[in-house]
């Protein structure tokens, strides 16, 4: 779900969704292999860590206090996408509160690539990109390069460092819906995050692919404020241009 200046933050309805301000800003994703990854996870979800978003760390109380996002217009005018067969790209300049990030997702036959560039925040608080937050299924396999969980491979690219956490999370349905039960609910949750340095511009790159196939050999050609581009295993290039620039790839593959 990507957003733009023609949409409004409207995730709250009948006192449901009061913690969803980060969801209303866009760039969030849903990664599923079985369809059960997020089923009834609402009571225990950390709503500061919506998958796909880059946000500051906030408690429930801090999220609830930020009601100014409801029915507010989004400021960004840099957004769009294109599709050609089984390949597509979608991009957004995600601007909200103190945070800004250029985000592009490239979909191709063997998975998809998520790139973030020009990431800045003026709050001075910890800033995190959440790759995923879902129910834990079995034991994840974690290496320096990738985490494999429930048939999905999450691969860090281009020097990105991805943190994997497994913890029991506790909450209730009433946390995010005033009409529902406050009975405690708990469960084991897997959370994958990328931390950004405070007060510095940063970037990230990661890939999602099936764990039962070979990891696609994808190269990040550029990932900055002007251009986000990748090269796929067959040598073809996918790119989003945010500024006046060019990308030249010779017949022998040189950039």
Backbone torsions as a table, in degrees:
resi	resn	phi	psi	omega
1	UNK	NA	111.0	176.5
2	UNK	-109.9	148.4	-173.3
3	UNK	-118.7	167.9	178.7
4	UNK	-156.2	-174.5	-174.0
5	UNK	-78.0	4.1	174.5
6	UNK	-102.7	6.7	179.8
7	UNK	-118.0	160.2	179.6
8	UNK	-120.9	147.2	172.8
9	UNK	-71.3	109.8	-173.7
10	UNK	-143.9	43.9	-178.2
11	UNK	-80.3	-16.7	-179.4
12	UNK	-87.2	133.2	175.7
13	UNK	-150.5	122.9	179.2
14	UNK	53.8	45.8	178.7
15	UNK	63.7	20.3	174.7
16	UNK	-109.3	133.1	178.2
17	UNK	94.5	20.7	-176.3
18	UNK	-67.6	-17.9	179.0
19	UNK	-93.8	5.3	-166.6
20	UNK	-94.6	22.7	-176.5
21	UNK	-59.3	-39.8	-180.0
22	UNK	-68.9	-27.3	176.3
23	UNK	-67.8	-34.4	-176.7
24	UNK	-73.7	-13.2	-179.9
25	UNK	-86.2	-9.5	175.6
26	UNK	94.3	-177.5	-178.7
27	UNK	69.0	4.4	-176.8
28	UNK	-82.4	154.7	-172.3
29	UNK	-128.4	165.4	177.7
30	UNK	-136.8	113.2	-173.8
31	UNK	-110.9	113.4	-173.2
32	UNK	-133.0	140.6	173.8
33	UNK	-111.9	-35.2	-177.2
34	UNK	-117.2	-18.3	-175.1
35	UNK	93.1	-3.2	-178.3
36	UNK	-106.8	2.5	-172.9
37	UNK	-60.0	-33.6	-176.3
38	UNK	-121.4	8.1	-174.9
39	UNK	-62.1	120.0	178.8
40	UNK	57.5	30.4	176.8
41	UNK	-84.2	-8.9	-175.1
42	UNK	-49.1	-43.4	-176.9
43	UNK	-62.0	-30.8	-173.2
44	UNK	-109.5	-3.2	-177.0
45	UNK	-63.3	139.4	170.0
46	UNK	-87.2	105.5	-173.1
47	UNK	-75.6	-4.6	169.7
48	UNK	-80.7	-10.8	-177.2
49	UNK	-122.3	61.9	174.5
50	UNK	-74.0	127.1	-177.9
51	UNK	-53.9	132.3	178.6
52	UNK	95.4	-15.6	-174.8
53	UNK	-94.8	155.1	171.7
54	UNK	-113.7	113.8	-170.5
55	UNK	-145.4	162.3	173.5
56	UNK	-79.0	158.9	176.7
57	UNK	-74.0	126.9	179.9
58	UNK	-142.5	147.1	175.0
59	UNK	-82.0	170.8	175.0
60	UNK	-56.5	-44.0	-177.9
61	UNK	-61.5	-40.0	179.7
62	UNK	-69.8	-38.0	176.4
63	UNK	-65.5	-42.0	179.9
64	UNK	-65.1	-30.2	-177.7
65	UNK	-73.7	-16.7	-176.6
66	UNK	-94.8	74.3	-178.5
67	UNK	-89.0	-2.3	-177.2
68	UNK	-69.8	-11.2	-178.8
69	UNK	-79.9	-16.6	-174.7
70	UNK	-69.0	123.1	179.6
71	UNK	60.6	22.8	176.4
72	UNK	-89.8	142.7	177.7
73	UNK	-73.8	146.4	178.3
74	UNK	-84.9	139.5	-173.0
75	UNK	-79.3	-20.5	-168.7
76	UNK	-78.0	136.5	175.1
77	UNK	-113.1	3.7	177.6
78	UNK	-100.8	97.6	-177.9
79	UNK	-160.5	160.6	176.5
80	UNK	155.2	-169.1	-179.3
81	UNK	-179.0	170.6	179.3
82	UNK	-154.3	153.5	-179.8
83	UNK	-135.8	141.3	174.8
84	UNK	-141.8	100.6	-176.9
85	UNK	65.1	-123.9	-178.3
86	UNK	-94.9	13.8	177.5
87	UNK	-119.6	143.8	-177.9
88	UNK	-156.2	159.8	174.7
89	UNK	-139.1	142.1	175.3
90	UNK	-137.9	140.3	-175.2
91	UNK	-140.6	157.4	179.4
92	UNK	-156.6	139.9	164.7
93	UNK	-88.0	100.3	-176.3
94	UNK	-82.2	108.7	179.9
95	UNK	-121.4	121.3	175.9
96	UNK	-160.2	140.4	179.7
97	UNK	51.8	-121.6	-177.6
98	UNK	-98.9	5.7	-170.3
99	UNK	-111.4	143.8	175.0
100	UNK	-141.3	138.7	178.4
101	UNK	-156.9	137.3	170.0
102	UNK	-90.2	119.8	-174.0
103	UNK	-122.8	129.7	175.4
104	UNK	-131.5	135.5	173.8
105	UNK	-116.0	127.5	176.5
106	UNK	-109.1	123.0	176.1
107	UNK	-104.4	136.0	176.9
108	UNK	-144.2	-178.7	-169.5
109	UNK	-58.6	-34.4	-171.7
110	UNK	-104.6	7.5	179.4
111	UNK	154.8	-155.1	172.0
112	UNK	-151.0	155.0	-176.7
113	UNK	-112.1	135.3	175.9
114	UNK	-114.6	122.5	178.6
115	UNK	-119.4	136.6	173.1
116	UNK	-128.3	134.8	-177.6
117	UNK	-142.4	162.1	179.2
118	UNK	59.1	35.0	-174.7
119	UNK	-80.8	120.9	179.1
120	UNK	-136.7	156.0	176.0
121	UNK	-152.3	135.7	-176.0
122	UNK	-105.6	6.0	-176.5
123	UNK	-78.4	-25.0	-173.9
124	UNK	81.2	1.1	-180.0
125	UNK	-92.3	160.5	177.6
126	UNK	-56.8	132.6	-177.8
127	UNK	-116.0	131.5	-172.3
128	UNK	-137.6	137.1	166.4
129	UNK	-97.5	126.6	179.4
130	UNK	-96.4	121.0	178.1
131	UNK	-79.7	-45.5	177.0
132	UNK	-160.9	156.3	172.4
133	UNK	-149.3	105.4	-171.8
134	UNK	-145.3	170.4	176.0
135	UNK	-59.7	140.2	175.8
136	UNK	-75.2	130.4	176.3
137	UNK	-127.2	103.5	-176.8
138	UNK	72.8	-165.7	-178.6
139	UNK	-100.2	123.0	177.6
140	UNK	-70.2	145.7	174.0
141	UNK	-97.5	121.5	-172.7
142	UNK	-120.4	128.5	172.1
143	UNK	-126.4	179.0	178.1
144	UNK	-63.5	-25.8	-173.4
145	UNK	-99.8	-35.4	-171.2
146	UNK	-149.3	157.6	169.9
147	UNK	-119.1	129.6	178.2
148	UNK	-112.1	127.2	-176.8
149	UNK	-152.3	128.9	173.2
150	UNK	53.1	41.6	176.1
151	UNK	82.0	3.8	-178.5
152	UNK	-116.6	136.4	174.9
153	UNK	-105.9	125.0	176.4
154	UNK	-108.3	110.5	-174.5
155	UNK	-110.1	127.5	174.2
156	UNK	-81.0	134.8	-176.7
157	UNK	-122.2	156.9	167.1
158	UNK	59.6	35.8	178.2
159	UNK	84.5	2.4	178.6
160	UNK	-66.6	139.7	175.9
161	UNK	-107.6	121.7	-177.5
162	UNK	-112.4	128.3	-179.5
163	UNK	-98.6	137.3	179.9
164	UNK	-114.6	126.0	-179.5
165	UNK	-130.3	136.9	173.9
166	UNK	-122.0	122.6	-179.0
167	UNK	-151.7	156.4	172.4
168	UNK	-80.7	126.4	179.4
169	UNK	-114.7	140.3	-174.1
170	UNK	-123.0	140.5	177.0
171	UNK	-168.2	-155.7	176.8
172	UNK	-155.0	163.6	177.8
173	UNK	-65.5	-28.2	-177.3
174	UNK	-69.9	-21.1	177.8
175	UNK	-48.3	-39.9	-172.9
176	UNK	-123.8	11.2	178.1
177	UNK	-156.2	104.6	-173.6
178	UNK	-62.4	-17.4	-176.5
179	UNK	-89.0	-4.8	-173.2
180	UNK	-105.7	179.2	-172.0
181	UNK	-70.5	146.2	173.3
182	UNK	-98.1	13.9	177.6
183	UNK	-62.6	132.3	-178.1
184	UNK	-60.5	137.4	175.4
185	UNK	-126.8	138.5	178.8
186	UNK	-140.9	159.1	178.6
187	UNK	-175.9	162.5	179.7
188	UNK	-84.0	127.7	-174.9
189	UNK	-125.7	138.5	173.5
190	UNK	-98.4	129.0	178.6
191	UNK	-128.4	127.2	178.2
192	UNK	-114.5	125.3	-175.5
193	UNK	-136.8	160.3	173.6
194	UNK	-125.6	118.5	-178.8
195	UNK	-89.5	142.8	-179.1
196	UNK	-113.0	144.7	-179.3
197	UNK	-67.4	138.0	-179.4
198	UNK	-69.7	132.1	174.9
199	UNK	75.7	9.6	179.6
200	UNK	-126.4	149.8	173.2
201	UNK	-75.4	139.3	-176.0
202	UNK	-143.2	-178.9	-178.3
203	UNK	-151.6	169.1	174.2
204	UNK	-150.9	161.6	174.8
205	UNK	-153.5	129.4	175.0
206	UNK	-148.6	161.9	-177.0
207	UNK	-128.6	142.7	173.7
208	UNK	-112.4	128.3	178.9
209	UNK	-150.4	168.9	-179.7
210	UNK	-74.4	137.4	-176.5
211	UNK	-75.6	-19.1	-176.9
212	UNK	-92.0	11.5	174.6
213	UNK	-126.8	164.7	177.2
214	UNK	-62.2	145.1	178.1
215	UNK	-66.6	123.7	179.9
216	UNK	-59.5	139.8	178.6
217	UNK	-89.4	92.0	-176.9
218	UNK	-113.8	136.4	-179.7
219	UNK	-110.7	130.9	173.0
220	UNK	-84.3	112.4	-177.2
221	UNK	-80.8	-46.8	175.1
222	UNK	-149.6	148.3	178.5
223	UNK	-151.0	83.9	-177.3
224	UNK	-147.6	-172.6	-176.0
225	UNK	-65.5	-23.9	-178.4
226	UNK	-92.8	-36.1	-169.9
227	UNK	-151.4	134.7	171.6
228	UNK	-124.2	119.3	-172.2
229	UNK	-146.5	147.1	177.8
230	UNK	-133.4	157.4	172.9
231	UNK	-118.5	128.2	-177.2
232	UNK	-86.3	167.3	-177.0
233	UNK	-56.1	-29.2	-179.7
234	UNK	-84.3	4.7	177.8
235	UNK	92.3	-9.9	179.7
236	UNK	-73.7	156.2	-175.0
237	UNK	-119.5	138.3	171.9
238	UNK	-119.4	134.5	-173.6
239	UNK	-149.3	148.6	171.0
240	UNK	-124.1	124.1	-179.5
241	UNK	-99.8	120.6	179.2
242	UNK	-98.6	-14.8	-178.1
243	UNK	-143.3	-174.8	179.0
244	UNK	-79.7	99.3	-179.4
245	UNK	-157.5	178.2	-179.6
246	UNK	-140.9	160.0	176.1
247	UNK	-135.2	121.0	-179.0
248	UNK	-115.2	125.2	177.1
249	UNK	-120.4	118.8	-178.0
250	UNK	-76.3	170.6	-178.4
251	UNK	-64.6	-24.8	177.7
252	UNK	-91.8	7.7	174.5
253	UNK	93.8	-3.4	-179.3
254	UNK	-72.7	144.1	179.9
255	UNK	-91.4	NA	NA
